[in-house]
Amino acid sequence: MDEDAFKRYSIDTTDYQVGQDNIQKWGFDIHNPVFGISAALVLLFLGSVLFIEPSAAKETLNAIKNGIIEEFDTFFMWSANFFVVFTLVIMLSPLGKIRIGGKDAVADHSRSSWLAMLFAAGMGIGLMFWGVAEPTAYFTDWWGTPLNVEPMTPEAKSLALGATIFHWGIHGWAIYAIVALALSFFAFNKGLPLSIRSVFYPIFGDRAWGWLGHIIDIMAVLATLFGLATSLGLGAQQATSGINYVFGTDGGFGMQLTVIVFVTLIAIISVIRGIDGGVKVLSNINMIFAFILLVFITVVCFDIAITSVPETFIAYIKNIIPLSNPYGREDETWMHGWTVFYWAWWISWSPFVGMFIARVSKGRTVREFLFSVVFIPTLMTIVWMGIFGGIALSQVINKVGELGTNGLTNISLTLFQVYDQLPFGHIISVVSIALILIFFITSSDSGSLVIDSITAGGKIDAPVPQRIFWASIEGAIAAMMLWVGGTDALQALQSGVVTTALPFNFILLLMCVSLVRGLRTELHLYSK
């Protein structure tokens, strides 16, 4: 694919963006096949679930999820490994010199705001929900132990911390980075619409604008919606549990629904204001709150933090290869329940986070971009989860508080049970609830902006009614999955993620081929 072909295509896409494929009606700017089919499938899903007994719906969803995991576990594992190697090769190769937006492009956002936005959109709620719960689950054998290590031993403690970072480290961020780099390069360097289909022009040519492209974008919309629904559902669970625990209320699904409605309304306001007036402001506020919380916890538990962070880092490096190998595992149940699901979750989030990062990454070199997206969030996660996880494990080992007495009984409450044993526990619980809600909002509004763009044919600024529609749909899916799941809501949330991630995994692998082809067309500009 030569540069002239891209230039010709860039001109042709003008007709695609504002021509007959797009319909302006009722305040929407609709790319008809993608918007119509995506919306119809989601509404059909929501409508069908309403008329099915929740237990039957849950069993069906779980059967689909378990079948996919059993048959495609190795595929998910090796795909994630490949994405890590691929990003490292691109970063260290001559292709790393290429600048997103062209040789003279300038960054639109400061590095601190840029990192805050990608971090808050990429994994905010996960840090709050799993920061203490996940290492505690591994250490106490709540649902299997990594590498079949003996629970409640020094080896289990180290591996629990390392396995947690394994699930939140470079593997996941490499998945995000590939999608983000591909989208930003083809949009800002080649002038193509900011849509998943654009990435595949080097392979499919003009067919990327036909039904082949429609299918790719529809799959991206569905993967994004169900990936977001999982995180929003977890956020609603944890926020509700925290409110009940801290304020002595007794709210169940009704309160979870109230939280979802509240957050969705705030997210709608944010998406109306756009990136600079909404998402960027919330992300910066979020990072300030998170930093203050982290500093306070570090000072209060300094003796634990100073040893736990290095232990977490060493355990991660030591175990990354055995945890990445899907063959001959004695902990297959653990691998299926945790690692394979996590890779599916990251993949389902990749269209959303990748497109959002792409929108705010103009002006960065490929090498700077990949290093920042893959390694800086991983280092931040090692610090965060090393400290919070280390404190939780210390309480279990020393039989302090609820965790030390009864172990992991309610995964949504684990964070607040840890806080009970710390100074000013009530205050930091309230701050954490606020932080969870803001992370909740930043994920929802960022995702809405991305889906808006895909369903508007790659336009960056979709009309306000369209933004409101998709933000509302995200909240509806999260509420529906919580209702179906009942007391086992996590299982129902996981089912949607795994089902939509499988086909998109194939798309990601093909995206790597297309990205290399595209980058090579500009390499000559940097050889002078």
Secondary structure, DSSP 8 states (H G I E B T S, - for coil): --HHHHHHHHHHHHHHHHSTTEEEETTEEEEHHHHHHHHHHHHHHHHHHHTS-HHHHHHHHHHHHHHHHHHHHHHHHHHHHHHHHHHHHHHHSGGGG-BTT-TT---SS-HHHHHHHHHHHHHHHHHHHHHHHHHHHHHHTSS--GGG--TTSHHHHHHHHHHHHHHHSHHHHHHHHHHHHHHHHHHHTT---SSGGGGGHHHHGGGGGSHHHHHHHHHHHHHHHHHHHHHHHHHHHHHHHHHHHHH-----HHHHHHHHHHHHHHHHHHHHHHIIIIIHHHHHHHHHHHHHHHHHHHHHTHHHHHHHHHHHHHHHHHHHHHHH--TT-TTHHHIIIIIIHHHHHHHHHHHHHHHHHHHT-TT-BHHHHHHHHHHHHHHHHHHHHHHHHHHHHHHHHTT-HHHHHH-SS-TTTHHHHHHTTSTTHHHHHHHHHHHHHHHHHHHHHHHHHHHHHHHTTS-SS--HHHHHHHHHHHHHHHHHHHHHHGGGHHHHHHHHHHHHHHHHHHHHHHHHHHHHHHHHTTGGGG--
